[in-house]
Amino acid sequence: MLKSFSKYRALAPDQRRWFRRCWWQFALWHIRIQYFPYHWWKARIFSELNKESGHSLPLSLSEAIRLSEMAARHHIFPINCLRRCVVQQQLLAQYGYDLALHFGVAKQDARLKAHCWLTHKGQLINDGPEVVNTYTELKLAAEQSQHILASLR
């Protein structure tokens, strides 16, 4: 815990602000997904992508993703791929980044696993190719993408 706090204190002010913003958004989305009906939070995933702030992001895209991943790892709630993608996509959309949300499935021990990840201009930004390549991407229409979200809860 102390080591994590030291890492946080070593961040520049802009980095700390971004980390805190991500941390709070992870908490908010965890509560939405965990405790509210799917039909209620599903609409917020896609409607909140159109709120561009007009400001420029004081960090690079890769630095913003790195810090958000750090906030997810050091969270009090379990932050899965859906929560990570939703928060990253929504926060970065406010700065004009058009990120694509991808869904994939894999069969493991006779069970179907689902995963999601983000790309920007065709480049994977929040996951490693070694993870994503174990999933078969589902090529879905927009309305089908919304239906699969329920399985990633």
Disulfide bonds with the S-S distance in Angstrom:
none
